[in-house]
Amino acid sequence: MSQTLRITDKRVLDSFSGSDPDIGALWELCVHLEWDRAKAVEGISAWLGEPGGQRILDCACGSGFPGIDLAARGYEVTCSDGSEAMIGHFQRNAALTGSLVEPVHARWQELPDRFGTASFDVILLRGCSLLYAGTWDENAEPDRAAMTDAVEKIVTCLRPGGRFYVDIALAANLARLEPQHTRRPVMEIGSDIVEQDETIYTDPHRRIRTWHSRLTVNGREYNFERRSHHVTHDELVQLLEQAGLADVQEEHVPGESYTVFTGRRPVSLRGTGRRQHPAIGQARAAFPSVSGAAFPWRFSCVRDPPLGPSFRDKLIFALFLLVSGGAGAGSVYYPCQRLGA
């Protein structure tokens, strides 16, 4: 007989006490099993830097990891979530830990109206939450437009120069065509004996991942299903860049369970306060061999083209002027230097 795993984490214990477990209790258990919470908070804190002078938005705060933990370290954290169930679990955990952070119930599309644009220095979007845009509460059919709109709305809340942090499933798991099955050891949670197993089905052709999870508590089964977007890492980078982020790159953050990508909102046109011109995105789309994360140009705001541009430089520059109708021709983004050059 397999050994029983005894769970003593107060957040998990509290989420399973009383009423029947819901999706929030399942998430709390997954957080405990898949993350070393202390190590992850340490890693995120190292990426954030010193807490003073930063306004941080955790816009998928869930049950409070890591928002409650970061606030306890002195960070100014605003926490929001679109799920009423998760807000309830956050409030319970805040009371349990003595935190004064009060989460805001708001969907991503509502954030600019709720908090204003350019309001935060850092935005966190963790827990693989982006892939559930438009699907989490209702288990709706994933709509790629909803995810694109959500990212654009979130980014508008980031100040120019501000930083963005998002995670996504591991590339190897996204590439798997066979079902991914996980069975946890038998667990003792308070007075309950709990079993949990889950299966993830990936359908890249329909661009959907379907997650089935079963909790068995003292012999009684509770089944959960959620559908999410199937988004590759390259597609995520492209999505973030199209939303106006720059310097998008994979970031190693100790303690994180998923793959992290970070970016920043440019101080567009080198401080003019305008966003990157849409023509840049059109230029990237017109040159798929150099699109997305592999696009090899660093754009600078200059008065005149730099001396000695290559033919390829001139070609990209001409395309930019063509699709932009010459907008900003005296002070434009110009592909003047290859990354790493």
Secondary structure, DSSP 8 states (H G I E B T S, - for coil): ----EEE--HHHHHHHSSS---HHHHHHHHHHHH--HHHHHHHHHHHH--STT-EEEETT-TTSTTHHHHHHTT-EEEEEES-HHHHHHHHHHHHHHT-----EE--GGGHHHHH-TT-EEEEEE-TTGGGGTTTTTT-----HHHHHHHHHHHHHTEEEEEEEEEEE--HHHHH--S-EEEE---EEETTEEEEEEEEEEEETTTTEEEEEEEEEETTEEEEEEEEEE---HHHHHHHHHHTT-EEEEEE--TT-SSEEEEEE---HHHHTS----HHHHHHHHH-GGG-GGG--EEEEEESS--SS--HHHHHHHHHHHHHHTTTTTTSEEEEEEETT-
